Amino acid sequence: MSENEGSEMKRSSKAENILTQINSQTKLGDLRKIAKDIKKDHELAMELWSTEEFQPRLLAILIMDKKLLSQEVLNKLDMDMQTHTFDERNNLMDWLMANQLTKDKKTITLIESWESSLSALQRRTFWYYQARLRWTGQTQPDNTEDLLAAIEANIAQEEPEVQWAMNFIAGWIGIYDERYRARCIKLGEKTGLYKGEMVSKGCTPNYLPEFIAIEVNKRNKN
């Protein structure tokens, strides 16, 4: 018997039962319903995570105990995500951020320390979290000048998943902070990131000059 088969045998009946309810077609809303019934169960979360499959891992994230998410544990989860496709691993990390890491001061402090992390997923999370603080439309944090300078200096040579998050926050800075709007538009023109990219109907393009113009226009109409 291989080692994998051994770990399959050891999975609890609770985990097996839940896995029969999930397949690649299971929607996020359905995963949330299952998670609501389970509530918090870190041990079960780790069992689901050990399947190495995308949907069970999304569910695992929802039922993890955020108090147990130390930097060491997050590094391990991050490493496990590397086995997934580009889009899946970004989705897993974004889902982890939204559902766990932003819910506790200790993990928010970790996110805020990831600007220069060796992990591209952790750097992405740093920038995405900063964007999230802004797009909720609350009072803008006072680190905008520093962030924008770091984006201008580093975005061109960053990994694609980090570039996206840096570009995203530059968009929201440009939308909400008129002092920096021209600078953010210029950044988009200079990098040319996402220029000419096709987007689905109703979606805002990622190209900064278009992104900022469309979103500012929406807010001016309201």
Beta strands, then each sheet from edge to edge (+ up, - down):
end
